[in-house]
Amino acid sequence: MHVGTTNTVKTSKRVGLVILILVPLAFFIDFAIMRSSHAANSSGLRQSLVALYRGDVGFWLIGDSVTTRVSDWSFTDADQTVLVETRTPYLVPHFVRTFIARSGAQLYLFSEYFAPTPGQPDLRDHFPEARFWNRMVVRDPRIRVKIGNKVFKMRAYPITDENAKQAARQAFFSKYPDLRKQEALPESERPKLHFFRLTPGWDDQS
């Protein structure tokens, strides 16, 4: 075996070893921080591993990065879910699967806070602390959103104005009819939706 080939093999092994160490470490750090959330339905380790395996949560989004201006977001209507990557204080990005809807050119995300199970506290009004990814977005609005196989840099801002909330709510009700059905549930069983408006990263200078 040539010296160059030997060095390449050694380098590959080192890189592989680093990956084997860093990925589990990142996952358990991420899991520990998510468990520090006050969410009543915070996942157990097994559930978190299943979600990781299914691609519902993870660390770095991989896809075709889009840097050109998008004038028509109607293609998002065909996507039932998207992946949202947030920036964390421990420098390892974290992504989750969630829902997207639009009203014209305005895109929205929502986070669903479920009604408590018996014996658990009611955290429906505990926004953003009851959801890890919500806390990360409020901390730093810079996110990456994977729609299909394309990844977009965006910023996400919590919606506080009641009229704006209603516009976002109607956008989701139109796209996801099952959400509207929840409105008929008794108040004690009804989840609460918290909304974010999205702005394309290249349009937002704040």
C-alpha positions as CSV (number, residue, x, y, z in Angstrom):
1,M,0.0,0.0,0.0
2,H,1.4,3.4,-1.0
3,V,2.1,6.0,1.7
4,G,-0.5,8.4,0.2
5,T,-3.2,5.7,0.3
6,T,-2.2,4.8,3.9
7,N,-2.5,8.4,5.0
8,T,-5.9,8.7,3.3
9,V,-7.2,5.6,5.1
10,K,-5.9,6.9,8.4
11,T,-7.6,10.3,7.8
12,S,-10.9,8.6,6.9
13,K,-10.8,6.6,10.0
14,R,-10.1,9.7,12.1
15,V,-13.0,11.5,10.5
16,G,-15.3,8.5,11.0
17,L,-14.3,8.3,14.7
18,V,-14.9,12.0,15.2
19,I,-18.4,11.6,13.6
20,L,-19.1,8.5,15.8
21,I,-18.3,10.6,18.9
22,L,-19.9,13.9,18.0
23,V,-23.2,12.7,16.7
24,P,-24.2,10.7,19.8
25,L,-22.8,13.5,22.0
26,A,-24.8,16.1,20.1
27,F,-28.0,14.0,20.4
28,F,-27.7,13.5,24.1
29,I,-26.9,17.1,24.7
30,D,-29.9,18.0,22.6
31,F,-32.1,15.4,24.4
32,A,-31.0,16.8,27.8
33,I,-31.9,20.3,26.9
34,M,-35.2,19.3,25.4
35,R,-36.0,17.4,28.6
36,S,-35.3,20.6,30.5
37,S,-38.3,22.1,28.8
38,H,-41.5,22.3,30.8
39,A,-43.5,20.6,28.2
40,A,-46.0,18.3,29.7
41,N,-45.6,15.7,26.9
42,S,-41.8,15.9,26.7
43,S,-40.5,12.9,24.9
44,G,-38.7,10.0,26.5
45,L,-35.4,8.8,25.2
46,R,-37.0,5.9,23.2
47,Q,-39.5,8.3,21.5
48,S,-36.7,10.8,20.8
49,L,-34.6,8.0,19.1
50,V,-37.6,6.9,17.0
51,A,-38.2,10.6,16.0
52,L,-34.5,10.8,15.0
53,Y,-34.7,7.6,13.0
54,R,-37.9,8.8,11.2
55,G,-36.3,12.2,10.4
56,D,-38.8,14.2,12.4
57,V,-35.9,15.7,14.5
58,G,-32.2,16.0,13.9
59,F,-29.3,18.3,13.6
60,W,-28.1,19.6,10.2
61,L,-30.6,20.0,7.3
62,I,-29.3,18.7,4.0
63,G,-30.8,19.7,0.7
64,D,-30.5,22.1,-2.2
65,S,-29.8,25.5,-0.8
66,V,-31.9,28.3,-2.5
67,T,-30.4,31.8,-2.6
68,T,-32.5,33.4,-5.3
69,R,-35.6,35.4,-4.6
70,V,-38.9,33.5,-4.5
71,S,-41.9,35.4,-5.8
72,D,-44.5,32.6,-5.7
73,W,-44.7,30.4,-2.7
74,S,-47.8,28.5,-3.9
75,F,-45.6,25.3,-4.3
76,T,-45.7,25.0,-0.5
77,D,-49.4,24.1,-0.7
78,A,-48.4,20.6,-1.7
79,D,-46.2,20.0,1.3
80,Q,-48.0,18.9,4.4
81,T,-44.9,19.3,6.6
82,V,-41.6,21.0,6.5
83,L,-38.3,20.8,8.6
84,V,-37.2,23.8,10.6
85,E,-33.6,24.1,11.7
86,T,-33.0,26.4,14.6
87,R,-29.8,27.9,16.1
88,T,-28.9,26.6,19.6
89,P,-26.6,28.1,22.3
90,Y,-24.5,24.9,22.2
91,L,-23.6,25.5,18.5
92,V,-25.2,22.3,17.2
93,P,-28.3,23.1,15.1
94,H,-31.5,21.4,15.8
95,F,-34.4,20.7,13.4
96,V,-38.0,19.5,13.9
97,R,-40.8,18.6,11.6
98,T,-43.8,21.0,11.7
99,F,-46.5,22.5,9.5
100,I,-46.5,25.4,7.1
101,A,-49.3,27.4,5.5
102,R,-49.6,30.7,3.6
103,S,-51.9,33.6,2.9
104,G,-50.9,34.9,-0.5
105,A,-47.2,35.6,-0.2
106,Q,-47.1,35.4,3.6
107,L,-45.8,32.1,5.0
108,Y,-46.6,30.9,8.5
109,L,-45.5,28.1,10.9
110,F,-47.4,27.0,13.9
111,S,-46.6,25.2,17.1
112,E,-49.4,23.1,18.8
113,Y,-49.6,23.1,22.6
114,F,-51.7,20.2,23.6
115,A,-54.3,20.1,26.4
116,P,-52.8,18.4,29.5
117,T,-53.3,14.8,30.3
118,P,-54.7,14.0,33.7
119,G,-52.3,14.9,36.5
120,Q,-50.2,17.1,34.3
121,P,-49.9,20.9,34.3
122,D,-51.7,23.0,31.7
123,L,-48.9,24.6,29.6
124,R,-51.0,25.9,26.7
125,D,-50.2,29.5,27.6
126,H,-46.6,28.8,28.4
127,F,-45.2,30.1,25.1
128,P,-42.4,29.7,24.1
129,E,-40.9,27.9,27.1
130,A,-43.0,24.7,26.7
131,R,-41.4,23.9,23.3
132,F,-37.7,23.7,22.8
133,W,-37.7,24.8,19.2
134,N,-40.0,27.7,20.0
135,R,-37.5,28.9,22.6
136,M,-34.7,28.7,20.1
137,V,-36.6,30.7,17.5
138,V,-37.5,33.4,20.0
139,R,-33.9,33.5,21.1
140,D,-32.6,33.8,17.5
141,P,-35.1,34.2,14.6
142,R,-32.6,33.0,12.0
143,I,-33.8,29.6,10.8
144,R,-33.5,27.3,7.8
145,V,-36.6,25.7,6.4
146,K,-36.5,22.5,4.2
147,I,-39.5,22.4,1.8
148,G,-39.3,19.3,-0.3
149,N,-35.6,18.9,-1.0
150,K,-35.0,22.7,-1.1
151,V,-33.6,24.6,1.9
152,F,-34.4,28.3,2.5
153,K,-32.8,30.7,4.9
154,M,-35.6,32.6,6.7
155,R,-36.4,34.4,9.9
156,A,-39.4,33.5,12.1
157,Y,-41.2,35.9,14.4
158,P,-43.9,35.1,16.9
159,I,-47.3,36.7,16.1
160,T,-48.7,38.7,18.9
161,D,-51.3,40.9,17.1
162,E,-54.7,39.3,17.3
163,N,-55.7,40.3,13.7
164,A,-52.5,38.8,12.4
165,K,-53.1,35.6,14.5
166,Q,-56.5,35.3,12.9
167,A,-55.1,35.5,9.4
168,A,-52.5,32.8,10.3
169,R,-55.2,30.6,11.9
170,Q,-57.4,30.8,8.8
171,A,-54.5,29.9,6.5
172,F,-53.9,26.7,8.5
173,F,-57.6,25.9,8.8
174,S,-57.9,26.2,5.0
175,K,-54.9,23.8,4.4
176,Y,-55.5,21.4,7.3
177,P,-59.3,20.8,7.8
178,D,-58.7,18.6,10.8
179,L,-57.4,21.6,12.7
180,R,-60.7,23.3,12.3
181,K,-62.4,20.3,13.9
182,Q,-60.4,20.9,17.1
183,E,-62.3,24.2,17.6
184,A,-65.4,22.1,18.4
185,L,-63.7,20.3,21.3
186,P,-64.4,21.3,24.9
187,E,-62.1,24.0,26.1
188,S,-60.4,21.6,28.5
189,E,-59.5,19.3,25.5
190,R,-58.7,21.9,22.9
191,P,-55.0,22.5,22.0
192,K,-53.7,26.0,21.6
193,L,-51.9,27.1,18.4
194,H,-49.0,29.6,18.5
195,F,-48.0,31.2,15.2
196,F,-44.8,32.5,13.6
197,R,-44.7,34.6,10.4
198,L,-41.8,33.9,8.1
199,T,-39.7,36.4,6.1
200,P,-37.2,35.3,3.5
201,G,-33.7,35.7,5.0
202,W,-32.5,37.9,2.1
203,D,-35.4,40.3,2.6
204,D,-34.9,40.9,6.3
205,Q,-32.2,43.3,7.4
206,S,-33.2,43.5,11.1
